Amino acid sequence: MQLGSDWNRRGFLATAGAIAGALLSPRKLFSSNGKPAAKGASVTGFGSTGNPYEELGVTTVINCEGTMTMLGGSLPHPELEAVMAMAGRHFVSIPQLEIAAGKRIAEMLKLPENYSALVTSGAAAAMQSGLAGILTGGNEALIRQLPDLTGMKSEVIIQKSHRNPFDHQLRSTGVKLVEVETLDELRAAVNDRTAMMHFTNFANSAGQIKVDEWVRLGKQYSVPCMNDAAADTPPVSHLWDYAHMGYDLVTFSGGKAIRGPQCAGLLIGRQELVANALLNNSPHEDTIGRSQKVGKEEILGMVKALELFLAEDHEALAREWQSRLEMIAREITKVPGVSTAFFVPDIANHVPHLRIVWDQARISLTPEEAAKLLRGGKPSIVISGGEGQPGLSMNSFMLQPGEDKVVAMQLSSLFREHTS
Ligand SMILES: *Cc1c(COP(=O)(O)O)cnc(C)c1O
């Protein structure tokens, strides 16, 4: 079964929203959140049990949803630890380190000539500082002035179907997003105030103007184009594909499938634009991006993470992820009434997924109820359900060794318990 990528990503965002909603109700925030730590638990020697989360009374979960920031993104590659620890042993000039790391990353990714990269605190930060750099250029007064756009361009064009919660980071610079649907509307929308044309990579199939045509039109109108491809690795080639396609700026999350530091991302783009983005970002003060601090640890960690990600056998990994799902499918379909199907979203979370459906006349459980029970179970399993789609769906690329068996077991017993 093939699902539209737009649905899938929306599903992710909606789930994230539901989790946030549960946590962010002000009442709940101020009452004790989660179960209290064991009575008499020591308040010194934090981490000595090997599970600091448990020491705080916070339950860790088995993640069947993928690279969700709300759940902690991804688990950084263990080989990052040594490099990040080394980073913490010296002082350096952060701008100098950013420039040197960007140069190394551009070489590793074989970016086009005159392209560089900037390690940011995430893809969202890359969006904001990239656009800020376009708006201000290298003009210090304008950099200090943002988000007051007096004397600057003030509009960003985006396809209506590409709007998503992350465009808040574009709006935070003060620009107005101008929505278009058709080519004619785009032609009519371009004017002297147009600063940038924004593309949301996961929405490619949803919009009338596709990723390659969008950047061709940008060139035609001499308007810089940004592509937000935050969650769109794998495939690994996306790290350079859009730069070679001509995108002036491209953003990626470091803490999703790349398995870099959780608080890191990448802005890839034309050198001059990347430099102007850096001027609008931490460590530079009186800038819109000063709140998006990037540490020396994240910068070095990101370089190492990319090195490891590039060296990975991505096909072997995909086979491993698929075989975990096949094992789960084999086990749970032993319960009468349960059936499964495999699919891979075209873009964003382009990894094997398993759709799990069941005959609700036989197993009296809605997908929402199933997801809730699994979340509350021991161990706690996070899996998507509902979203107006039948059944549950899951992926296996964030599972740790052995967790696939636990998921298969918990799902089977849940279905058995609710079989009439
Ligand atoms: C996750 C995501 C972002 C934000 O990335 P961070 O690295 O968490 O800042 C932006 N856009 C899209 C489409 C995403 O999926």
The ligand as a Tripos MOL2 file, in Angstrom:
@<TRIPOS>MOLECULE
LIG
   15    15     1     0     0
SMALL
NO_CHARGES

@<TRIPOS>ATOM
      1 C1         11.7450   18.3610   11.5260 C.3       1 LIG1
      2 C2         11.4390   19.3400   10.4850 C.ar      1 LIG1
      3 C3         11.8900   20.6640   10.5660 C.ar      1 LIG1
      4 C4         12.6500   21.1640   11.7680 C.3       1 LIG1
      5 O1         13.8530   20.5170   11.9260 O.3       1 LIG1
      6 P1         14.7060   20.6700   13.2810 P.3       1 LIG1
      7 O2         16.0160   20.0680   12.9200 O.co2     1 LIG1
      8 O3         13.9650   19.9000   14.3250 O.co2     1 LIG1
      9 O4         14.7800   22.1150   13.5990 O.co2     1 LIG1
     10 C5         11.5960   21.5270    9.5450 C.ar      1 LIG1
     11 N1         10.8780   21.1200    8.4740 N.ar      1 LIG1
     12 C6         10.4150   19.8630    8.3550 C.ar      1 LIG1
     13 C7          9.6380   19.4830    7.1560 C.3       1 LIG1
     14 C8         10.6800   18.9230    9.3540 C.ar      1 LIG1
     15 O5         10.2380   17.6720    9.2300 O.3       1 LIG1
@<TRIPOS>BOND
     1     1     2 1
     2     2     3 ar
     3     2    14 ar
     4     3     4 1
     5     3    10 ar
     6     4     5 1
     7     5     6 1
     8     6     7 2
     9     6     8 1
    10     6     9 1
    11    10    11 ar
    12    11    12 ar
    13    12    13 1
    14    12    14 ar
    15    14    15 1
@<TRIPOS>SUBSTRUCTURE
     1 LIG1         1 GROUP 0 **** ****
